[in-house]
């Protein structure tokens, strides 16, 4: 049986306190995972300065090369899993699928996303830093576009409290390494695989092991990371992130409530954009915060909801090992049933209909091969104030909401991503002025399409560094 240890400055540490990681289909134990307590984490983080110093004389070009090597090792390398075992890329995919419920096809898709971010790291950092010469971060100051600039690193370690829903979120902390800031990673309970494998790929590529702390832990120990790291990323639902929203040390990645908006000038042409709509809603099985959970339109909402529901009926539960399966199962079957019950309860409020059910979807909760799935659900809301008009769930779920342009502007925020299909200058201007839209696309740009040269959610460079006034006498 595999054992996933804690990593303390990159070195494996076996704890006496361990949890069993189980295959969601059979209940079989796939691995034992060492657990870190608050005291151990606090002790390690007290040495953060020494760990950061391990970057030493590694320059920006060397760090870029390490990222490139790590990309290929992450996908195809035979990397350490604990002290006595190794893990191939195929084994990683199979183990990840077995404990999270992601079909192997989606595991490989997320694997490729991580590889591409590592390969394109120079472009990623160019977007975060506005093409700053990264050598300035090593030297402390330098010339850029004819100006003398200095940037001060705010912390010696970045904390990251990570979720279970999708391995793709790990791409958000990756730039911390070439930005010369070590990481303290608390993985999701069902998904320790990705963070551990990325760390091993980086170390095998030549990154100092001191750059990696890996701490599987309970919520109390995760809080220790948020309190002590000085700068952290926190992923989770509304209840998890709420206490930290006002803490400037913590960059919150919560519910996205991403949306697609049709203007009055484009609503009738929605069938021309069906592929864009389906990718935004159901890509990665709807598990990402950048999946569209709402489509707002001033006309034709009922017809649009029926068209989407009919297309999504083809997304059926299947074997996780089937390379054609694209619908993810829930590691926690009770969570799936609770989500379904919540939707049914909210449907009792007038002004919304489950169009998928009317068109023959069958039961929303389906059990197959020991897995529990939620089948795609399209809701038509004739009332823009209905409680289902602006919600998000971890499966292909979307509300098609009838709302004129003015109602959209009033209710569109907060939204992580908005893709607006309109040529109306007034509507575009008002969307540009909305402070609660993190990413705004004009035209049929899928909400789940990420641009390497632009920040995804927040700006990690600005989270870790600040520009300071600086002068040097010549």
Secondary structure, DSSP 8 states (H G I E B T S, - for coil): -EEE-EEETTEEE--S-EEEEE-TTT--EEEEEE---HHHHHHHHTTHHHHHHTTTT--HHHHHHHHHHHHHHHHH--EEETTTEEE-HHHHHHHHHHHH---HHHHHHHHHHHHHHHHTHHHHHHHHHTS--THHHHHSEEEETTEEEEEEE--SEEEEE--SS-GGGGHHHHHHHHTT-EEEEE-BTTB-HHHHHHHHHHHHTT--GGGEEE----HHHHHHHHHHSSEEEEE--HHHHHTTTT-TTEEEE----EEEEE-TTTGGGGGGGHHHHHHHHHGGGG-STTSEEEEEESS-HHHHHHHHHHHHTT-----TT-TT----EESSHHHHHHHHHHHHHHTTSSSEEEHHHHTT---SEEEETTEEEE--EEEEESSTTSTTTT---SSSEEEEEE--HHHHHHH--SEEEEEEE---HHHHHHHHT-TTEEEEEESS--TT---TTS-SSS-HHHHHEEEE------
